[in-house]
């Protein structure tokens, strides 16, 4: 599947599960994103890209003020001669109020670089501080974004 089709396919998977993107929970997003990563190979990029999953969390400001964010992303990158890698990301972002408790939580990332690593990655995510936070705190918003930086 071409990266440009990722967002549409992920939304289709959400609808098939009976959950619109804006109503996703971290556990459901994790199930959907890991299945999507396992089942859909990236096509249409030459040379063949690196393909990974990233689970990250911490307080960020994306121009709308500080939020505690939990982010699950599929990250596709291609190495180019004499240039930095070109990265593309499909991100599901959960925004929470940046309470004093959440502000004290350090930024962190977990990565999965191959399909054989998926079971360990899922276990690490489920054991993470961010996963526990998502179970007890109120999520203010959920968004899906396809990020393709300018070349």
C-alpha positions as CSV (number, residue, x, y, z in Angstrom):
1,X,0.0,0.0,0.0
2,X,1.3,3.5,-0.8
3,X,1.9,5.8,2.1
4,X,-0.6,8.3,0.7
5,X,-3.4,5.7,1.3
6,X,-2.4,5.0,4.9
7,X,-4.8,7.6,6.6
8,X,-7.8,6.5,4.5
9,X,-7.1,2.8,5.2
10,X,-6.6,3.4,8.9
11,X,-9.9,5.4,9.1
12,X,-11.6,2.4,7.3
13,X,-10.2,0.1,9.9
14,X,-11.6,2.3,12.7
15,X,-15.1,2.3,11.1
16,X,-15.0,-1.4,10.7
17,X,-14.2,-1.7,14.4
18,X,-17.2,0.7,15.0
19,X,-15.1,3.5,16.4
20,X,-14.6,6.9,14.7
21,X,-11.1,8.3,15.0
22,X,-12.1,11.0,17.5
23,X,-13.5,8.3,19.8
24,X,-10.4,6.0,19.8
25,X,-8.9,4.9,23.0
26,X,-5.2,4.1,23.4
27,X,-5.8,0.3,23.7
28,X,-8.0,0.3,20.5
29,X,-5.5,2.5,18.6
30,X,-2.7,0.2,19.6
31,X,-4.6,-2.9,18.4
32,X,-5.5,-1.1,15.1
33,X,-2.1,0.3,14.4
34,X,-0.2,-2.9,15.2
35,X,-2.5,-4.9,12.9
36,X,-2.1,-2.2,10.2
37,X,1.7,-2.4,10.6
38,X,1.6,-6.2,10.5
39,X,-0.8,-6.6,7.6
40,X,0.1,-3.7,5.2
41,X,3.5,-3.4,3.6
42,X,4.6,-0.1,2.2
43,X,4.8,0.1,-1.6
44,X,5.6,2.8,-4.2
45,X,8.8,4.1,-2.5
46,X,12.2,3.5,-4.0
47,X,14.5,2.4,-2.5
48,X,12.4,0.3,-0.1
49,X,11.8,2.2,3.1
50,X,12.5,1.5,6.7
51,X,9.1,1.0,8.4
52,X,8.6,1.3,12.2
53,X,6.1,2.0,14.9
54,X,6.7,4.7,17.6
55,X,4.8,5.2,20.9
56,X,5.7,8.4,22.6
57,X,4.5,10.7,25.3
58,X,5.1,13.9,27.2
59,X,4.1,17.6,27.3
60,X,4.2,19.4,24.0
61,X,3.0,22.6,22.4
62,X,2.0,22.2,18.7
63,X,0.9,25.9,18.5
64,X,-2.3,25.4,20.6
65,X,-0.7,25.6,24.1
66,X,0.8,22.9,26.2
67,X,-0.9,19.5,26.2
68,X,0.2,16.1,27.5
69,X,0.3,14.0,24.4
70,X,0.3,10.3,23.8
71,X,1.3,9.6,20.2
72,X,1.2,6.3,18.3
73,X,2.8,6.6,14.8
74,X,3.8,4.5,11.9
75,X,7.1,6.0,10.7
76,X,8.3,5.3,7.1
77,X,11.7,6.6,6.1
78,X,13.8,6.4,3.0
79,X,17.5,6.9,2.8
80,X,18.7,9.2,0.1
81,X,22.1,9.7,-1.3
82,X,23.8,12.8,0.1
83,X,20.7,14.0,1.9
84,X,18.9,13.3,5.2
85,X,16.3,10.5,5.2
86,X,12.8,11.4,4.1
87,X,10.4,10.6,6.8
88,X,6.6,10.1,6.6
89,X,4.4,9.5,9.6
90,X,0.8,8.4,10.2
91,X,0.1,9.6,13.7
92,X,-2.8,9.1,16.2
93,X,-2.4,11.7,18.9
94,X,-4.3,11.8,22.2
95,X,-4.2,15.2,24.0
96,X,-4.8,15.5,27.7
97,X,-4.6,18.5,30.1
98,X,-1.1,19.2,31.2
99,X,-1.7,18.8,34.9
100,X,1.2,19.3,37.3
101,X,1.4,15.5,37.7
102,X,1.6,15.0,33.9
103,X,4.1,17.8,33.5
104,X,6.4,15.8,35.8
105,X,6.3,12.8,33.5
106,X,9.5,12.9,31.3
107,X,9.2,12.6,27.5
108,X,9.8,9.0,26.3
109,X,9.6,6.9,23.2
110,X,9.3,3.2,22.5
111,X,10.1,1.9,19.0
112,X,9.3,-1.2,17.0
113,X,11.6,-1.6,13.9
114,X,10.3,-5.0,12.6
115,X,7.3,-7.2,12.6
116,X,9.0,-9.9,14.7
117,X,9.4,-7.3,17.4
118,X,5.6,-6.5,17.6
119,X,4.7,-8.7,20.6
120,X,7.5,-7.2,22.7
121,X,6.6,-3.7,21.5
122,X,2.9,-4.2,22.5
123,X,4.0,-5.5,25.9
124,X,6.3,-2.6,26.5
125,X,3.5,-0.1,25.5
126,X,0.9,-1.8,27.8
127,X,3.5,-1.7,30.6
128,X,4.3,2.0,30.0
129,X,3.5,4.9,32.2
130,X,1.6,6.6,29.3
131,X,-0.7,3.6,28.9
132,X,-1.6,3.7,32.6
133,X,-2.1,7.5,32.3
134,X,-4.5,7.0,29.3
135,X,-6.6,4.6,31.5
136,X,-7.1,7.0,34.3
137,X,-7.0,10.5,32.8
138,X,-9.6,12.2,30.5
139,X,-8.6,12.5,26.9
140,X,-9.5,16.0,25.5
141,X,-9.1,15.1,21.8
142,X,-7.9,12.5,19.4
143,X,-6.6,13.2,16.0
144,X,-5.2,11.4,13.0
145,X,-2.6,13.1,10.8
146,X,-0.6,12.0,7.8
147,X,2.7,13.9,7.9
148,X,4.7,14.2,4.7
149,X,7.4,16.8,5.0
150,X,8.5,18.8,2.0
151,X,11.4,17.2,0.2
